Amino acid sequence: PLQAMRHPKAIAFGEIGLDYSHKCSTEISKQHKVFERQLNLAVSLKKPLVIHCRDADADLLEIMKKCVPKDYKIHRHCFTGRYSVIEPLLDYFPNLTVGFTALLSYPSANEARESVRKIPLNRIVVETDAPYFLPRQVPKSVSQFSHPGVALHTVKEIACLKEVSLPVMLAVLRRNTNKIYNL
């Protein structure tokens, strides 16, 4: 696996992180040790990070501050929460971008939608988190799972929330993605 990460087509390291949700049975101390080792390895390889975090935001920030240079390129994967949760990461890591999914297409996703409104446009990227988060606009008879082909629904939601035209939104998201992943 380490040799594969050195390959030029391996453009990022992740998704890695912490998960304190009830779905994760790995003890917290073990998660911390593994996460630190993964961060140190990724930084030594100079690969951008894709970070997973579930119910562990304070610990995640503390560990990342210890292991990751401030100016490192980071993609905070699949953010669904309040702005106050992501703000410390955005403040500390100036090259961190926040990934949003089609969860935004659901009016009930108030916290995530409000976060999009508050996060600067140049710090946002789009993702599907396939097979999860099928856009509200896609009937289950058409597709039961999310996939890259439905990402445009998320782009449209962000454009609407940011009050930006679709062509401008697409250009900005492409630029953000290229920047974070050195494409």
C-alpha positions in Angstrom: 0.0 0.0 0.0 2.8 2.5 0.8 4.4 1.9 -2.6 1.0 2.6 -4.2 0.7 5.9 -2.3 3.9 7.0 -3.9 2.5 6.6 -7.4 1.9 10.0 -9.1 -1.7 9.0 -9.9 -2.4 8.6 -6.1 -3.4 12.2 -5.7 -4.6 12.2 -2.1 -4.5 10.3 1.2 -7.9 9.3 2.6 -10.5 9.2 3.6 -9.0 9.1 7.1 -10.2 10.5 10.4 -12.2 9.8 13.6 -15.6 8.3 14.0 -17.2 8.4 17.5 -20.7 7.5 16.2 -22.5 4.4 17.5 -21.8 2.7 14.1 -18.0 2.6 14.9 -16.8 0.0 17.4 -13.1 0.9 17.3 -12.0 2.3 20.6 -11.2 6.0 20.7 -7.5 5.6 21.8 -6.9 3.2 18.9 -8.5 5.6 16.5 -6.2 8.4 17.7 -3.1 6.3 17.3 -4.0 5.2 13.8 -5.1 8.7 12.7 -1.8 10.2 13.9 0.2 7.6 12.0 -1.9 8.1 8.9 -1.5 11.9 9.1 2.3 11.6 9.5 2.5 9.3 6.6 0.4 11.5 4.3 2.4 14.6 5.2 5.7 12.7 4.6 4.4 11.8 1.1 3.1 15.4 0.5 -0.4 14.1 -0.4 -3.5 16.2 0.2 -5.7 14.8 3.0 -9.3 13.7 2.7 -10.7 13.9 6.3 -13.6 11.9 7.7 -15.0 13.1 11.0 -18.1 11.9 12.9 -19.0 13.3 16.3 -15.2 13.9 17.0 -14.5 17.5 15.9 -12.6 18.8 18.9 -10.3 15.7 19.1 -9.8 15.8 15.3 -8.7 19.4 15.4 -6.3 18.8 18.3 -4.7 15.9 16.5 -4.5 17.6 13.2 -2.9 20.7 14.8 -0.2 18.4 16.2 0.5 16.4 13.0 -0.4 18.6 10.0 1.3 21.8 8.8 -1.0 24.8 8.9 -0.8 25.5 5.2 -1.5 21.8 4.2 -4.1 21.0 1.6 -7.1 19.3 3.3 -10.5 18.3 2.1 -13.0 17.9 5.0 -15.1 15.2 3.5 -18.9 15.1 3.6 -19.6 18.0 6.0 -23.2 18.0 7.2 -23.1 20.1 10.4 -23.3 23.6 11.8 -20.9 26.3 10.8 -19.6 26.6 14.4 -18.3 23.0 14.1 -16.3 23.6 10.9 -15.2 27.2 11.7 -12.2 26.2 13.9 -10.8 24.0 11.1 -11.3 26.7 8.5 -9.6 29.3 10.8 -6.6 27.2 11.6 -6.0 25.6 8.1 -6.2 28.2 5.4 -6.0 25.6 2.6 -8.8 23.5 3.9 -11.8 23.0 1.7 -15.2 21.6 2.8 -17.0 19.0 0.8 -20.8 19.0 0.5 -23.1 16.3 -0.9 -26.7 16.1 -2.1 -27.8 16.2 1.5 -28.1 20.0 0.7 -31.0 19.2 -1.7 -33.2 18.4 1.4 -34.8 21.4 3.0 -34.4 19.6 6.4 -30.6 19.9 6.1 -30.7 23.4 7.7 -27.4 23.2 9.4 -25.5 22.2 6.3 -27.3 24.7 4.1 -26.5 27.5 6.6 -22.8 26.4 6.6 -22.7 26.7 2.8 -24.0 30.2 3.1 -21.2 31.1 5.6 -18.2 29.3 4.2 -16.3 31.3 1.5 -17.0 30.0 -2.0 -13.3 29.4 -2.6 -13.3 26.9 0.3 -16.1 24.6 -1.0 -15.9 21.4 -3.1 -18.7 19.1 -4.3 -18.8 15.3 -3.7 -21.4 12.5 -3.8 -20.3 10.3 -0.9 -21.7 7.5 -3.1 -23.7 5.4 -2.6 -25.3 7.7 0.1 -27.1 11.0 -0.2 -29.2 10.5 -3.4 -30.5 14.0 -4.4 -34.1 14.8 -3.5 -34.8 15.5 -7.2 -33.8 12.0 -8.3 -36.7 9.5 -8.0 -35.7 6.1 -6.5 -37.2 4.5 -9.6 -34.4 6.2 -11.6 -31.6 5.4 -9.2 -31.5 4.0 -5.7 -27.9 5.2 -5.1 -25.9 8.4 -5.4 -23.2 8.4 -8.1 -21.0 11.1 -9.8 -23.7 11.6 -12.5 -26.0 13.3 -9.9 -23.4 15.7 -8.5 -24.8 18.5 -10.6 -27.8 18.6 -8.3 -25.5 19.5 -5.4 -23.8 22.1 -7.6 -27.1 23.7 -8.3 -28.0 23.8 -4.6 -24.8 25.5 -3.7 -25.2 28.0 -6.5 -28.7 28.8 -5.2 -27.5 29.1 -1.6 -24.6 31.3 -2.6 -26.7 33.3 -5.2 -24.2 32.6 -8.0 -25.0 31.6 -11.6 -24.4 27.9 -12.5 -21.6 28.6 -15.0 -19.7 30.7 -12.3 -20.4 28.0 -9.7 -19.0 25.3 -12.0 -15.9 27.3 -12.7 -15.2 28.1 -9.1 -15.7 24.5 -8.0 -13.4 23.2 -10.7 -10.7 25.8 -9.6 -11.2 24.7 -6.0 -10.9 21.0 -6.8 -7.8 21.6 -9.0 -6.2 23.6 -6.3 -6.7 21.1 -3.5 -5.7 18.1 -5.5 -2.9 19.7 -7.6 -4.7 18.7 -10.8 
